[in-house]
């Protein structure tokens, strides 16, 4: 939903608006709420924060959920001037002056603190409210010194945003939430918070949040969730309390859950990312930090912790995972070490790094019915060059509607260069029609692990509907059906994902760009958190690194990662730099460089950064083309990189790439013919990794 749609809905004759609930008081559902109650909620917030007509308010939340809707309602009801920016992990990056009022989720605040400009804007917001998730202790500590008011919010969809605020900084900082004047609270027999807010909610609302109320009867603290209690030996242990106690002492990602126990009923259990060697250290830390009865009885190593689409712990899945690992055996030794096997949750699957050994590379060949029709001879020569270098080293799969013609062209070049029989054996040509030639974006994304290959067939829609893609989107299915590419086919056409938009280090980290994955026409109305969780789940990844800057002029993809930043062995990132301050891309690429310097590996080490030169501008019909040296292809024993007829910069790029891949041949391919259609070498190809055999 966009702001125009919401305002039209707001101005309609209907007295109600449709909103989605979060699940705080039960199963998530869609409800209709009265506009008059939303106006009352807006007035409560503005009155509490002393916001005045004409104050500026930042809208950086999706309008599909109550937080975004209520920011617009506050502006309409209280006369605030709305600053509307696309929802992203860096909502302040293009803001020049701090708004008077802003509402963000913790991730947005955390990311904003990673750059100097955004931190400065953040500090000067007169009232910053943070909701939608727990605020980490380290993040809260960073906010304590802010000169203006920072608040943590408590509320839910049913209460039409927040009904209570807690000051994080300044002399009024507190660990207690203070409800609005017209809101009263109490606890039910289970210790759950009950909210009476007649202006915004027609009935008393019983939450699943276990709370304590201050002696004055007005303020409250949240202890945990009713469904997040471990009933162990007659004691009730709140999972969130255990996690909070351990947060500052445990260095690996972890979750506390519960498992069945014949003697105690339920046992406190820790899931953590890592291997079994960490368990003894974790046990020692828990014994030093926790009350005796809170110490986990089981320490279970997993490859990836489960989280919901909005980034919160998936408690039910965590409990199920833990019980699978313990197999419900309740009288086992005190400390238990297990690792999830591929037989249950397929946790050994991963997205390999491009530099790992490959089985084949795919090219989708240009033809007269594509955009290449006017430059077909030139682009064919470039594709032949790529085909020769690939077929020397590994299998080459060529997709084309004209197999006999293409085979003759390629084999004629093989003959001229006196290539051996291996090149001919490596060549496999298959007849399939196509709209275009960008195999990187319509090709399979392949996962491997323990002898398995998973072929993920994501939807390709021409980069958000910009170009025709129906035929290209069917290529994968046909390749698998014909037996050209073998593995476990996975239909992922419910999600748009292009291969050029992701980079993997082979060890669980995926790099991508917010500019591309959040661009219109991809996966809306999904939020960034929802997209991230989908990537984590589908790609069996452990974390996503979002890059928020650097879209090249002329790039139809909205900022594919393979035009900007590439991963290499030994924790190395190659990235595009720009030295010309007059270049319109200079500022964006400088911000990208600054952001990369804040990134660390999963073990906390800084990345080794190698700066690629920026090609001098290349134009066609007055339009600048997105030439980039980052668009190289790693194949077995070599790296093919694009050149642009600029010998000094072409050689500089080759040396930088050689520094990252010292044990490979660095081979230049003239891509001046490719760049006229706004792509380059890597965009034309898709590699298939060798399977990892069982050991």
PETA-V535835 format. One line per field, one symbol per residue. phi: phi as a letter, one per 40 degrees, with the letter a starting at -180 (. if undefined). A space follows every 50 residues. Layout:
BEGIN
phi=???
END
This chain:
BEGIN
phi=.bcccccccccccccbbcbbccgcbicdabbbbccccccccccdcccccf cbdgccbcbbbcccbcccdccccccccbgcccbbbcdacbcccbccbccc aabbcdcccdccccbccccccdccccbbbbagicccdccccccccccbcb bcbbiadccfgcbabbccbgccdacbcbccdcbbbabcccgccbbbbccb bcbcbcccccbbbcccgbcabccibdcbbccbfgcbbcdcccccccdcbb cbcabcabbcacccgbbcbbbacibcccdcccccccccbbddcccdcbbb cbcaccbccbgcdcccccccccccccffccbcddbbbbbccccbbfccca ccccccdbcabbbbccaccbccdcbcccccccccdcccccccbacbbbca cbccccdccccccdcdcfcccdcccccbbbcacacabccdbbcdbbbbif gbbbbcbccbbgfggcbcaccccccddcdcccgcbbiccbcbccacabdc cbbbcgbhbbcabcdccbcdgcbccccccccccccdcccfcbabbcbbbh cccgcccghdcccbbbcbdgfbbcbcbabccccdcdcccccccccdcccb cccgccccbbccccdcdbbafgbcbccaccccbcbcgabcbcbbgbdccd ccccccccccbccbcbbcbcbcccccbgbaccccbacbccccccb
END
